[in-house]
Amino acid sequence: MNIDKWHITAKKSLFSSQRSLATGARSSASINICQATVAKSCPCLLFDMAQALRSEAVEHETFHEFFECWISEQSRHLEELVLASKESERLQEQRHDGDGAVNQQEVDERILRPKITEVIEHYEQYYHVKSGWAKNDVLLMFNQSWRSSLEDSFLWIGGWRPSMAFHLLYSKSGLQLEARLHELRQGLTVNDLGGLSQTQLNQVNGLQRGTIREEKEITEKLAKQQEKVADASMVELSHAVTELIRGGDQPGRIVADERIEATLAAKEEGFTPILKRADDLRLKTLRELINILTPSQGVHFLIAAAELHMRLHEWGKKGDALSLRHHQRTQQL
């Protein structure tokens, strides 16, 4: 079954389940069948369905599970991107040899663009689900248990720094340019990132400047929000609660707890629009960068991005496991 049929089957199953729920005709058997169908066809959509079937908040681990499912899907997308790239290169070689009748536009429309669209939609799905969870617990997105310590050290406002996309592009472009120098000298067309034109470089440069400018604006908003931890209301509240603790005033502390909760909730809510704007910039940067690149170049960029993300996640998890074992051995001594 191809990916289009996967999504159609999954979405039909999801819609059918939601409709049954709305009419009060849900049965456990029909729900199980629906979930099994969705899980087989497109696993990550199961989490969207699970959220639709629940009216109460779900435990934090569920987003962790969604992320693990999502990154598993990313692994599948990576392999399909590589296959699409290899098929495009094979057809290109046939054209150079005069053996193929397929032109580049046909390759782009039939092989590459559908795969690029699917991968971008996969990123959009991640940010859509993340946004929903952030409304319930924004701090969870700043303290992500599903990521490793190594990944945490590179995060910016709960995710990757948008300007990093340009460093990735230039790094991969340089590596592919070096690998293709012989072909370029022969006047052959290079369809990967080593063949970026001057027009494309100018467009990338303009996008990079705009992205960095918006990055700085968001960082400044984050700094102002973080400074609120020491505003007059927090300083006065921390002093008042300390005095209650010092005086052993238990009834006063119960009343103070309500005030503490309300004060901290207001502070936490201020992070939600900042995270939303940061995630929007991440997605906007990805989309606009892909639009500048040719489909073949876009596939190579998405391959490099997936490889970097997945390997960094893998290396970080291994490092955390080694650190934990070292800590446990130290305690036993």
C-alpha positions in Angstrom: 0.0 0.0 0.0 1.4 3.4 -1.0 1.6 6.4 1.4 -1.4 8.1 -0.1 -3.6 5.0 0.6 -2.1 4.8 4.1 -3.2 8.3 4.9 -6.6 7.8 3.3 -7.2 4.6 5.2 -6.0 6.1 8.5 -8.0 9.3 8.2 -11.2 7.4 7.2 -10.8 5.2 10.3 -10.2 8.3 12.5 -13.3 10.1 11.1 -15.4 7.0 11.5 -14.4 6.6 15.1 -15.0 10.2 15.9 -18.5 10.1 14.3 -19.4 7.0 16.3 -18.4 8.8 19.5 -20.5 11.9 18.6 -23.6 9.8 18.2 -23.0 7.8 21.3 -22.6 4.5 19.4 -19.1 3.7 20.3 -18.2 0.1 21.1 -14.9 -1.3 22.3 -14.7 -3.7 19.4 -15.1 -1.0 16.8 -12.6 1.2 18.5 -10.0 -1.6 18.6 -10.5 -2.3 14.9 -10.2 1.3 14.1 -7.0 1.7 16.1 -5.5 -1.5 14.6 -6.2 -0.2 11.1 -4.6 3.2 11.8 -1.7 1.7 13.7 -0.9 -0.5 10.7 -1.3 2.2 8.1 0.2 5.2 9.7 1.2 4.7 13.4 1.6 8.4 14.4 -2.0 9.2 13.4 -3.0 6.8 16.2 -1.9 9.4 18.7 -4.1 12.1 17.0 -7.0 9.6 17.2 -6.2 8.8 20.8 -6.3 12.5 21.7 -9.7 12.9 19.9 -11.1 10.0 21.9 -10.1 11.5 25.3 -11.8 14.4 27.0 -9.4 14.6 29.9 -5.7 15.5 30.0 -3.3 12.6 29.3 -0.2 11.8 31.2 3.0 13.5 30.0 4.5 10.2 28.8 2.0 10.1 26.0 3.7 12.9 24.2 6.9 11.1 24.8 5.4 8.1 23.1 4.2 10.3 20.3 7.7 11.6 19.8 9.1 8.1 19.7 6.5 7.2 17.1 7.2 10.4 15.2 11.0 9.8 15.0 10.3 6.2 14.0 8.3 7.6 11.1 11.1 10.0 10.3 13.4 7.0 9.9 11.0 5.6 7.3 10.8 8.9 5.5 14.6 9.1 5.5 14.9 5.8 3.7 12.3 6.8 1.2 14.0 10.1 0.5 17.3 8.2 -0.1 15.5 5.9 -2.5 13.9 8.8 -4.3 17.2 10.5 -4.7 18.9 7.4 -6.0 16.1 6.9 -8.6 16.4 10.5 -9.7 20.2 10.1 -10.1 19.7 6.9 -12.1 17.3 8.7 -14.5 19.7 11.6 -14.8 22.5 9.3 -15.7 20.3 7.7 -18.4 19.7 11.2 -19.9 23.4 12.0 -19.9 24.0 8.7 -21.7 21.1 9.3 -24.1 19.2 6.2 -22.9 16.3 7.9 -21.2 13.3 9.8 -22.4 12.3 11.1 -19.0 13.0 14.8 -18.4 13.9 16.4 -15.1 10.5 18.0 -14.7 8.8 14.7 -14.9 11.2 13.2 -12.4 10.5 16.1 -10.1 6.7 15.9 -10.3 6.4 12.1 -10.3 9.1 11.1 -7.7 10.6 14.0 -5.7 7.8 16.6 -5.0 5.4 14.1 -3.5 8.0 12.8 -1.1 9.0 16.4 -0.1 5.4 17.3 0.5 5.0 14.2 2.7 8.0 15.0 4.8 7.0 18.6 5.3 3.5 17.4 6.4 5.3 15.1 8.9 7.0 18.1 10.4 3.7 20.1 10.4 2.1 17.2 12.3 4.8 17.3 15.0 4.3 21.0 15.6 0.5 20.7 15.5 0.5 18.0 18.2 3.2 19.9 20.2 1.1 23.1 20.1 -1.8 21.2 21.6 0.2 19.8 24.4 1.9 23.2 25.1 -1.5 24.7 25.8 -1.9 22.3 28.7 1.7 22.2 29.9 4.1 24.7 28.3 6.9 24.0 30.7 6.9 20.4 29.5 8.1 21.6 26.1 11.0 23.5 27.7 12.0 20.5 29.8 11.7 17.6 27.3 12.2 14.2 28.9 12.2 12.5 25.5 15.4 14.3 24.5 18.9 13.6 25.6 21.2 15.8 27.6 23.3 16.3 24.4 20.2 17.5 22.5 19.2 19.7 25.3 22.5 21.6 25.1 21.7 22.6 21.5 18.0 23.6 22.0 16.6 27.1 21.6 13.1 27.7 23.1 12.1 24.1 23.0 13.5 23.1 19.6 16.2 23.6 17.0 17.4 27.1 16.3 15.9 28.2 12.9 19.2 29.8 11.8 20.8 26.3 12.2 19.1 25.3 9.0 21.4 27.6 7.0 24.5 26.2 8.6 23.3 22.7 7.7 22.6 23.9 4.1 26.1 25.5 3.7 27.8 22.5 5.3 26.1 19.9 3.1 26.5 22.2 0.0 30.2 22.5 0.6 30.7 18.7 1.0 28.7 17.9 -2.1 30.4 20.6 -4.1 33.8 19.1 -3.2 32.6 15.7 -4.2 31.2 16.9 -7.6 34.1 19.2 -8.7 35.1 16.7 -11.4 31.6 16.7 -12.9 31.4 20.5 -12.7 34.7 20.9 -14.5 33.3 18.7 -17.3 30.3 21.0 -17.6 27.8 18.4 -16.3 24.7 19.4 -14.4 24.8 18.9 -10.7 21.4 18.5 -9.1 22.4 18.2 -5.5 23.3 21.0 -3.0 26.7 21.4 -4.6 25.0 23.0 -7.6 23.4 26.0 -5.8 23.1 28.9 -8.3 24.0 32.5 -7.4 20.4 33.4 -7.5 19.6 30.7 -5.0 22.5 31.8 -2.8 21.2 35.4 -2.8 17.7 34.2 -1.9 19.1 32.0 0.9 21.1 34.9 2.2 18.0 37.2 2.3 16.0 34.5 4.1 18.8 33.9 6.6 19.0 37.6 7.5 15.2 37.8 8.1 15.3 34.6 10.1 18.1 35.8 12.4 16.3 39.1 12.9 13.1 37.4 14.0 15.2 35.0 16.1 16.6 37.9 18.0 13.1 39.4 18.6 11.8 36.1 20.0 14.9 35.7 22.2 14.4 39.2 23.6 10.7 38.4 24.4 11.9 35.3 26.2 14.4 37.3 28.2 11.7 39.7 29.3 9.4 36.9 30.3 12.2 35.2 32.3 13.0 38.5 34.1 9.4 38.4 35.5 10.6 35.8 38.0 12.1 38.6 39.9 9.3 41.2 39.5 7.7 42.9 42.6 4.9 40.4 42.8 7.3 37.4 43.0 9.7 39.1 45.4 6.8 40.2 47.7 5.2 36.7 47.5 8.4 34.8 48.2 9.0 37.0 51.3 5.5 36.6 52.6 5.6 32.8 52.3 9.0 32.7 53.9 7.6 34.6 56.9 4.6 32.2 57.1 7.0 29.2 57.2 9.2 30.9 59.7 6.2 31.6 62.0 4.7 28.2 61.6 1.4 29.6 60.3 -0.2 26.5 58.7 -3.6 28.1 57.9 -1.8 31.1 56.3 0.3 28.8 54.2 -2.8 27.0 52.8 -4.2 30.4 51.7 -0.8 31.4 50.3 -0.7 28.2 48.3 -3.7 29.4 46.2 -2.0 32.7 45.6 1.3 31.0 44.7 -0.5 28.7 42.2 -2.3 31.7 40.6 0.9 33.8 40.4 3.0 31.0 38.9 0.2 30.1 36.4 0.2 33.6 35.0 4.0 33.5 34.6 3.9 30.1 32.9 1.2 31.3 30.5 3.5 34.0 29.2 5.8 31.3 27.7 3.1 29.8 25.5 3.0 32.5 22.8 6.8 32.7 22.8 7.1 28.9 22.2 4.3 29.2 19.5 6.2 32.0 17.7 9.5 30.0 17.9 7.9 26.9 16.4 6.2 28.9 13.7 9.6 30.4 12.8 11.1 26.9 12.6 8.4 25.7 10.3 8.4 28.9 8.2 12.2 28.7 7.7 12.0 25.1 6.6 9.2 25.7 4.1 10.8 28.8 2.6 14.2 27.2 2.3 12.7 24.2 0.5 10.9 26.6 -1.8 14.2 28.2 -2.8 15.8 24.8 -3.6 15.0 22.6 -6.6 13.1 19.3 -5.7 16.4 17.4 -6.0 18.2 19.8 -3.8 15.3 19.8 -1.4 15.5 16.0 -1.0 19.2 16.2 -0.3 18.6 18.9 2.4 15.8 16.9 4.1 18.0 13.8 4.1 20.8 15.8 5.8 18.4 17.2 8.3 16.9 13.8 9.2 20.4 12.2 9.5 21.6 14.9 11.8 18.5 14.8 14.0 18.4 11.1 14.3 22.1 10.5 14.9 22.2 13.3 17.5 19.3 11.8 19.3 20.9 8.3 19.1 24.3 9.5 20.3 22.7 11.5 23.1 20.7 8.6 24.4 23.7 6.4 24.4 25.7 9.0 26.3 23.0 9.4 28.9 22.9 5.6 29.4 26.6 5.5 29.9 26.5 8.4 32.4 23.7 6.6 34.3 25.7 3.4 34.5 28.8 5.3 35.6 26.8 7.0 38.3 25.3 3.7 39.5 28.7 2.1 39.7 30.1 5.1 41.7 27.3 4.8 44.2 28.0 1.1 44.7 31.7 1.7 45.6 
